[in-house]
Amino acid sequence: MNQPTQPPKKILIFGAVIIFIVIPLIWVAAKNSFVIISASDKSATITLTSTDNSTKITATGSYVGMVPAKDYTINTQTVTAAASQSFSAMPFHIQSVAVQLNKSVQSEAVSNIATDNVNVATGTSLTFVDSATQYLERVDSHNTLQRIGAPYSFSRVAWKDQTSGIAIGTDPANNVGVFALHGTTIAALPLPEVVSDSNSLSVAYAGNNTYYFTENNKLYSYSASDPTFTRVSFIPSGYVLSSASGVRALLYNASSSVGSNYAVTLLNTKNGSTNKTTAPLIENPNYTFSSSWSPDGTKVIISASGSSTVYNQSLQKISTIAGNASNSPAWLNNSSVVYAAQNRLWQYSFDTTVSNAIAYLPKYATADTIYTDHSGQYLYFTVITNGQISLYRAALHNQPINISAQKLGESNTQQTSNGCAMNYLNFTSLTMIADSPSDNTSCIAAIQDYLSIITVPETTPVQVFNP
């Protein structure tokens, strides 16, 4: 009888290697990616977090190792620099990411007056609505504060340029209306119909001297060259105009939600077509809905509930900015937006899909609304500290900050006594603002005493403001 043929020993060993080593390695490779992450600053903290929060890896300077094949956010930071970017770990891949960190600048305190609807050209004028009084106020090139047009008051302004815009507000007789602003001149505009609900009024500037305006579930256009309202379209009940660019008007449902989302509609005012999407809705007073168009009108960023997403002209998603973005991101140019998160101002680039911190805020402050500067010198933004609103700015060209203004910003004191209100202005220089209807002399003395306590020069100019 023939003896059964035994497999050669080498074949048995090779089979065992395949079963016990090669196949498990293939399985691991199919589930994971080998990544190499390195920061330009070797002291930087690197945090790799999966979007489902199931994986979080922290390292210093660099990380080399296996990670599950998922989508991640890479956050890299030092005391003065930070970067954030999305990353997809691919199976069967060795992936390398080099993070370049650039030093961010310290933000600068501008004023502790509660500002809203800010319009600024550094060195020329700073115009805003005082949130506490709803009055329109302006700071000129000499750092002098002036109240404009009182007793008109305003809730929203759509600015066309550094001196002109259209505002929603009330006249001296407390009638709700729409007003044209130009310099220090305020003119009431005749409404197309009687206002039935002031909450239905909203306005946005669309470029090319054209505004869009909503009233009583209708959308109108208005041009400064043809100062009449022209009805464009009917809009669903509860929708509010958020922003506009060219022939496109973006509206959102502010009075009800679709599930846990805002309903968003982009209306083409030329042909009547619409595109729709949703934005997350969280019932939180710290979150608001906002949208902003890129300068060339090709992209729009929508921010809601701490999430910011960029869309094209048809509301097709282009990208989502990683991390909790501010309530009102702003466009720095056509290829980048700026937003606030984690006590920093960030610039997101569409070319690199990386966010870099460009300025840091006081640790106790939360950034809210960002405004671009017509002169291109700074980014201005409001911050909220213990319920109080202040105005800050971040230099775009490494301009020095005013140390005395920083001390005033840290103190955030607005009342030296029951009869003496105190604010500061640091627009073109540092000026104190005294408001004491009964005794200005004593108020100025109290302000100077306070300045000496916080080691700010007592010679700082004091302007008496009794409008």
C-alpha positions in Angstrom: 0.0 0.0 0.0 1.1 3.5 -0.8 1.8 5.7 2.2 -0.1 9.0 2.3 2.0 11.8 1.1 2.6 14.4 3.9 2.8 18.1 2.9 6.3 19.4 3.0 7.2 21.1 6.3 7.8 24.4 4.5 4.2 24.5 3.2 2.8 23.8 6.6 4.8 26.7 8.1 3.8 29.0 5.2 0.2 28.1 5.7 0.4 28.8 9.4 2.0 32.2 8.7 -0.8 33.1 6.4 -3.5 32.0 8.9 -2.0 33.4 12.1 -0.1 36.5 10.9 -0.9 37.7 7.4 -4.7 37.4 7.5 -4.9 39.2 10.9 -2.6 41.9 9.5 -4.9 42.3 6.4 -7.9 42.5 8.7 -6.2 45.2 10.9 -5.2 47.1 7.7 -8.8 47.0 6.5 -10.0 48.6 9.7 -7.3 51.1 10.4 -4.8 53.6 8.9 -1.2 54.2 9.9 -0.9 58.0 10.4 2.0 60.3 11.0 1.1 63.7 12.3 3.7 66.3 13.0 3.5 70.0 14.2 6.0 72.7 13.3 6.3 73.5 17.0 7.4 70.4 18.9 5.8 71.7 22.1 2.4 71.8 20.5 -0.4 69.6 21.8 -2.0 67.5 19.1 -5.5 66.1 19.6 -7.0 63.7 17.1 -10.8 63.3 17.7 -13.1 61.2 15.6 -16.4 62.9 14.5 -18.4 60.3 16.4 -16.3 61.0 19.6 -15.4 57.3 19.9 -11.7 57.8 19.4 -9.5 60.6 21.0 -5.7 60.6 20.9 -3.5 63.2 22.4 0.2 63.7 21.8 2.9 66.3 22.0 4.8 67.5 18.9 3.9 64.5 16.8 2.0 61.3 16.7 2.8 58.1 14.9 0.5 55.1 15.0 -2.6 53.2 14.0 -6.0 54.8 14.1 -9.4 53.4 13.2 -10.5 54.3 9.6 -12.9 57.2 10.4 -13.3 60.9 9.9 -11.4 63.0 12.4 -10.6 66.6 13.5 -7.0 67.4 14.2 -6.6 70.2 16.7 -3.1 71.5 17.3 -2.2 74.3 19.6 0.4 76.1 21.7 -0.1 79.1 24.1 0.0 81.5 21.1 -0.9 79.5 18.1 -3.6 76.9 17.0 -4.8 75.1 13.9 -7.8 72.9 13.2 -8.5 70.6 10.2 -10.6 67.7 9.1 -8.9 64.4 8.4 -10.1 61.1 6.9 -8.2 58.0 7.9 -8.3 55.6 5.0 -7.9 51.8 5.3 -4.8 50.2 3.8 -3.1 53.6 3.8 -0.1 55.2 5.4 -1.0 58.9 5.8 1.2 61.9 6.7 -0.1 65.3 8.0 2.2 68.3 8.6 0.7 71.0 10.7 2.1 74.5 10.3 1.4 76.8 13.3 1.5 80.5 12.9 1.5 82.9 15.9 -1.8 84.6 16.6 -2.1 88.2 17.8 -3.7 89.5 21.0 -7.1 91.1 20.5 -7.6 94.7 21.6 -10.4 96.3 23.6 -12.2 99.1 21.7 -15.2 100.0 23.8 -17.4 98.8 26.7 -20.4 100.4 25.1 -22.9 97.6 24.1 -22.5 97.7 20.3 -24.7 96.1 17.6 -25.0 96.6 13.8 -21.4 97.8 13.7 -20.1 99.6 10.6 -16.5 100.6 10.6 -13.7 102.1 8.6 -10.7 102.3 10.8 -9.3 105.8 11.3 -12.4 107.3 9.7 -15.7 106.3 11.4 -17.2 103.7 13.7 -21.0 103.7 13.6 -23.2 101.3 15.7 -26.5 100.9 17.4 -26.2 101.1 21.2 -27.9 97.8 22.3 -28.9 99.4 25.6 -30.7 102.4 24.2 -31.3 101.3 20.5 -29.9 104.7 19.4 -27.5 105.1 16.5 -24.1 106.5 17.5 -20.9 107.4 15.7 -17.3 107.9 16.6 -15.3 110.1 14.2 -11.6 110.3 13.4 -11.0 112.4 16.5 -12.4 109.7 18.7 -15.5 111.9 19.5 -18.7 110.1 20.3 -21.9 111.5 18.8 -25.5 110.4 18.9 -27.2 110.5 15.5 -30.9 111.1 14.9 -32.3 110.7 18.3 -35.1 110.0 19.3 -35.2 107.6 16.3 -34.2 104.1 17.5 -33.2 101.1 15.5 -33.2 97.3 15.7 -31.5 96.3 12.5 -29.3 98.1 9.9 -28.3 96.8 6.5 -25.2 98.8 5.6 -24.3 99.5 2.0 -21.0 101.2 2.7 -19.3 103.0 5.6 -21.9 105.9 5.6 -25.1 104.6 4.1 -27.7 101.9 4.8 -31.4 101.0 5.4 -32.6 100.5 8.9 -35.7 99.1 10.7 -36.7 101.2 13.7 -39.2 103.6 15.2 -39.7 107.3 14.7 -40.2 109.9 17.5 -43.9 109.0 17.6 -43.0 105.4 18.2 -44.2 104.2 14.8 -42.4 101.2 13.3 -40.9 102.0 9.9 -37.9 101.7 7.5 -35.4 104.5 7.3 -32.6 105.5 4.9 -29.3 106.4 6.6 -26.7 108.6 5.0 -24.1 110.2 7.1 -25.9 111.9 9.9 -29.1 112.2 7.9 -32.1 109.9 8.6 -35.1 109.8 6.3 -38.3 107.8 6.6 -39.2 105.6 3.6 -42.9 105.2 2.6 -43.8 101.6 3.3 -45.7 99.7 0.6 -48.5 98.9 3.1 -49.4 99.3 6.7 -47.3 97.2 9.0 -49.4 94.5 10.7 -46.6 92.9 12.6 -43.2 94.5 13.3 -41.6 91.1 13.5 -42.3 90.6 9.8 -39.9 93.4 8.9 -36.4 92.5 7.8 -33.9 94.1 5.5 -30.7 93.0 3.7 -28.3 94.7 1.2 -27.7 92.7 -2.0 -25.0 94.8 -3.7 -25.3 97.0 -6.7 -27.3 99.6 -4.7 -30.1 97.1 -4.2 -31.8 96.2 -0.9 -34.4 93.5 -0.2 -37.1 94.1 2.4 -39.9 91.9 3.9 -43.3 93.1 5.1 -46.5 91.1 5.8 -45.3 87.9 4.0 -44.1 89.8 0.9 -40.6 90.4 -0.4 -39.8 93.8 -1.9 -36.7 95.2 -3.6 -35.5 98.8 -3.1 -32.9 100.8 -5.0 -31.4 104.1 -3.9 -31.5 105.2 -7.5 -35.2 104.4 -7.7 -36.5 105.0 -4.1 -39.6 102.9 -4.3 -40.4 99.4 -3.0 -41.2 96.9 -5.8 -42.9 93.6 -4.8 -40.8 90.7 -5.8 -42.5 87.7 -4.3 -44.9 86.3 -1.7 -43.1 84.4 1.1 -44.4 81.8 3.6 -45.7 83.0 6.9 -43.0 83.1 9.6 -40.0 83.5 7.2 -37.5 86.2 7.8 -34.9 87.7 5.4 -31.4 86.9 6.6 -29.1 88.0 3.8 -29.0 88.7 0.0 -26.6 88.8 -2.9 -27.5 89.9 -6.4 -30.8 88.2 -7.3 -30.6 85.7 -4.4 -32.4 86.2 -1.1 -31.9 83.8 1.8 -34.8 83.4 4.2 -35.3 81.2 7.2 -38.2 80.2 9.4 -37.8 82.0 12.7 -41.1 81.2 14.3 -41.3 77.5 13.9 -39.0 74.6 13.1 -38.9 71.5 11.0 -38.2 68.9 13.7 -35.2 70.3 15.4 -34.0 72.3 12.5 -34.5 75.8 10.9 -36.2 75.7 7.5 -34.0 77.6 5.0 -35.1 78.8 1.6 -32.9 80.5 -1.1 -35.1 82.5 -3.5 -34.0 83.5 -6.9 -35.8 86.8 -7.3 -35.2 86.9 -11.1 -36.9 83.6 -12.1 -38.7 82.7 -8.9 -36.9 79.4 -8.4 -36.1 78.2 -4.8 -33.6 75.9 -3.2 -34.1 74.6 0.3 -32.1 73.1 3.2 -32.2 73.0 7.0 -30.0 74.3 9.8 -29.7 72.8 13.3 -31.9 74.5 15.9 -31.0 74.4 19.6 -33.1 76.4 22.0 -30.3 78.4 23.6 -30.1 82.2 23.9 -26.4 82.1 23.1 -27.2 80.8 19.6 -28.6 82.8 16.7 -29.2 82.2 13.0 -27.0 84.2 10.6 -25.9 84.0 7.0 -23.3 85.9 5.0 -22.3 85.9 1.3 -18.8 85.9 -0.1 -17.8 89.2 -1.8 -18.2 87.6 -5.3 -21.6 86.1 -4.4 -20.7 82.6 -5.2 -20.8 81.1 -1.7 -22.9 81.7 1.4 -22.1 80.6 5.0 -25.0 79.7 7.3 -24.4 79.7 11.0 -26.9 78.2 13.5 -26.7 76.6 16.9 -22.9 76.8 16.9 -22.5 75.1 13.5 -21.4 76.8 10.3 -21.8 75.4 6.8 -20.8 76.8 3.5 -23.0 76.4 0.4 -22.9 77.4 -3.2 -25.5 79.5 -5.1 -27.9 76.4 -5.2 -27.6 75.6 -1.5 -25.4 72.6 -2.2 -23.0 72.0 0.7 -19.4 72.8 0.0 -17.9 72.3 3.5 -18.6 72.4 7.2 -16.3 74.3 9.5 -15.0 72.0 12.2 -15.7 73.1 15.8 -18.3 75.4 17.3 -18.2 78.6 15.2 -19.4 82.0 16.2 -22.9 83.3 15.7 -21.8 85.5 12.7 -18.8 84.3 10.7 -17.6 86.9 8.2 -15.8 86.7 4.9 -12.2 88.0 4.8 -12.1 87.4 1.1 -13.6 85.1 -1.5 -11.5 82.1 -0.3 -11.6 82.4 3.5 -14.0 83.1 6.3 -13.3 84.2 9.9 -15.1 82.8 12.9 -14.7 82.6 16.7 -14.4 79.5 18.8 -12.5 78.5 22.0 -11.5 82.0 22.9 -9.8 82.6 19.5 -10.6 84.1 16.2 -10.0 81.6 13.3 -9.5 82.0 9.6 -10.7 79.0 7.5 -9.2 78.7 4.0 -11.0 76.9 1.3 -7.7 76.3 -0.5 -6.2 74.3 2.3 -9.3 73.3 4.2 -7.4 74.3 7.4 -8.5 76.7 10.1 -5.7 78.8 11.7 -6.1 80.9 14.9 -5.3 84.5 14.0 -6.1 86.2 17.3 -6.8 85.2 20.9 -9.4 86.7 23.2 -9.4 87.2 27.0 -10.1 83.8 28.7 -13.2 85.2 30.4 -14.8 86.6 27.1 -17.0 84.8 24.6 -16.9 86.2 21.0 -20.2 86.8 19.4 -20.6 88.8 16.1 -17.8 89.5 13.7 -17.6 92.6 11.5 -15.2 93.3 8.7 -13.4 96.7 8.4 -13.9 98.8 5.3 -10.3 99.9 5.5 -9.0 96.3 5.8 -6.9 97.0 9.0 -8.7 95.0 11.6 -11.5 92.5 12.3 -14.0 93.9 14.8 -16.1 91.7 17.0 -18.4 91.8 20.0 -17.6 89.8 23.2 -19.9 88.9 26.1 -18.5 89.0 29.6 -20.8 88.3 32.5 -23.8 89.4 30.4 -22.1 92.6 29.3 -21.3 93.4 25.6 -18.0 95.0 24.6 -16.3 95.7 21.3 -12.9 94.3 20.5 -10.7 94.1 17.4 -7.9 92.0 16.0 -5.1 93.5 13.9 -4.6 92.1 10.4 -1.2 93.7 10.0 0.5 93.3 13.4 -0.4 96.7 14.7 0.4 97.3 18.4 -2.3 97.3 21.0 -3.1 100.0 23.6 -2.1 98.6 27.0 -4.3 101.1 28.9 -7.3 100.0 26.8 -6.6 96.4 27.7 -6.6 97.3 31.4 -10.0 99.0 31.0 -11.3 96.0 29.1 -10.2 93.7 31.9 -11.9 95.8 34.5 -15.0 96.2 32.4 -16.4 98.8 34.9 -19.2 101.0 33.7 -20.3 102.8 36.8 -18.1 104.7 39.3 -21.1 105.8 41.4 -24.9 105.9 41.2 -24.7 109.3 39.4 -21.6 108.7 37.2 -21.6 106.3 34.2 -18.2 105.6 32.6 -17.3 104.1 29.3 -14.1 104.0 27.2 -13.4 104.4 23.5 -10.2 103.2 21.9 -11.0 103.8 18.2 -8.3 106.2 17.0 -7.0 106.9 20.5 -8.1 106.2 24.1 -10.8 108.5 25.5 -13.0 108.1 28.6 -16.8 108.9 28.2 -18.5 110.4 31.3 -22.2 110.5 31.6 -23.5 112.3 34.7 -26.7 114.4 34.2 -26.3 116.0 37.7 -22.6 116.7 38.2 -20.1 116.3 35.4 -17.2 117.8 37.3 -17.5 115.2 40.1 -18.0 112.4 37.6 -14.7 113.3 35.8 -12.8 113.4 39.1 -14.3 110.0 40.0 -13.2 108.6 36.6 -9.6 109.9 37.0 -9.5 108.4 40.5 -10.5 105.0 39.1 -7.9 105.3 36.3 -5.2 105.8 38.9 -6.3 102.6 40.7 -5.9 100.4 37.6 -2.7 102.3 36.6 -4.1 104.0 33.5 -2.8 107.5 33.0 -5.0 110.1 34.7 -4.3 112.4 31.8 -6.4 110.2 29.5 -8.9 112.6 27.9 -12.5 112.5 29.3 -15.5 113.4 27.0 -18.7 114.4 28.7 -21.6 112.7 26.9 -25.0 114.1 27.7 -26.9 113.7 24.4 
